[in-house]
């Protein structure tokens, strides 16, 4: 089923995530894994930002982080030490997700797709579940950093 998900739809999100983490968060990352998500899989992190994608491509994209890397990301973004997940962290992870999705949207538009993104939503809690449409496969892309891993979940279908 993973072959049904075109790399041309996934790669803009991977590229955008790497760019955002490198330039905005000052954290080097590299892709380490790519797997098809099972419906029963729980999200392995503590906080996720999600954005809906609509147009000739539809679905959802989520960025999931542990508390440790979320606090480091936000500390680097705002220039102040953050050690707990609070409203500042939640807002910043929502904004980071929005930036990743927005940059991917721009890449997809440059390739001729008509897509828009929703406002971000943020989920907090260990091993939370991100529900996606049953008829659209989800790919989970794992990234390594010097702090801890993070994940990008991409659930997209081209019309």
N, C-alpha and C positions, 0 to 999 in steps of 0.2 A: 504493500500500500504506500510505502514511502516514495516509490517511484512515481506515484500519482501527483505528488506535490512538486511543482516545478521549482528548480533551483533559482530561476529568474525571479520568483516571488519571495524566496527566503533570503537570498543574498543581500538585497538592499537593507534588510533589518540587521543582519550580521555586521555588515560594513558600518552602518550607522551606530550600532552599539559599541563597536571597537573605537570608532572616532570619538564618540561622546565620552567614553571612559578615559581615553587618552588625553583629549584636549580640555575637557571640562572638569574631570574628576582627578586628573593627574595620576591615573592608575593604569599601568600596562596590563593588557589582557590578551589572551589568545584562545581561540576556539579549541576545545578538547574533545567534544563528543557531539553526536547528533543521533537522536533516537526518536522513534515514533512513540507518542504518549498513549498509554492504555487509559481507558475511561476511568479506571479505579485508582490511577496514580495520584498520590498526594503531592502537593508542591513542596519541595525539600527546604525551602527557606522560611524566613520569618515575616517578610514584607514583600508585596508584589504591587507593581503599578500596571494597570491594564488600559488599553486604548482600543476602541472599536474602529474597524476599517470598513468603509462603504463605498460603493461605486461599481465598476466592472470587476473589482476584487472585493470580496466581503469576508469578514471574520474578526478575529481578535488577536492582539499581540500583548504579551505580558513580560515584564522584567521582574525576576524574583531574586532577592538577596537575603543573606543571613543578617542578623542584627549587627554583627561585627563589620561587615563590609558596607552595610547601609550607613552606619555612623561615620565610617571613614570617608565614604563618598561625599556625604553632606558636610563633614568637617572641611574637606578639601574644596568643596564648592563655595562655602560661605566664609572660609578663613577663620573659623572658630572651632574649638574642640566640642564635639558632640559625643556623648557616651551612652545615651539611652534613646530608644525609639520614642519620639514625642511628636507633637503636631508639626514642628519644623522639619523633622525627618520625613514624615508622611507627605508634606507639601513638596519637599525637594525630590522625593522619589517619584511622585506624580509628575513633576516638571521634567525630570530626567527621562521618564517614559514618554512624555509628550514630545520631547526633543528627538529621541530616537525614532519614534513613529513619524514625526514631521519630516525629518531628513530622509527617511525611507520613502515617504509619500512623494517627496520631491524627485527622488531617483526614479520611482515608478512613473510619475507624470512625464519625466523627460524621455521615458521609453514608450510613451503613447497611451498610458493607462489613465483613466478618469477615476481618481480616488479622492476621498476625503477622510478625515479622522475625527473621532469624537473627543470630548474632554476626557482627561484621564480619571480613573478611579483607583483607589489604593485599598488593598486588603492587608490586614495585620493579624498575625497569629501563627504560631508554629504549626507547620504541616497543614496549612489551609488547602482548600480545594478550589481550583479555578475551573468552573464548568464551561465547556465549549459545546457548540452544536455537534450532536452525535453523527451527523452526516458529513462532517468536514474533518479530515485527519489533522492532528496536531503534531508538530515536530518540536522537540525540546532540544535546544542547543546549549551545551554546557561550556562555560568559559573558565579558565584558570586565571587567577591573579596572585600577587604575592601575599594577599591578605586571606582570602578564602574564595571559593568558586561562586559564580552567579549563573543564572539560567535565563534564557530567552525562549519563551514559548510562542510559537507561531502557528496559528490556526487560520488558514486562508483558503479561499476557493475563488478561482477566476470564473466569471460568467461567460 
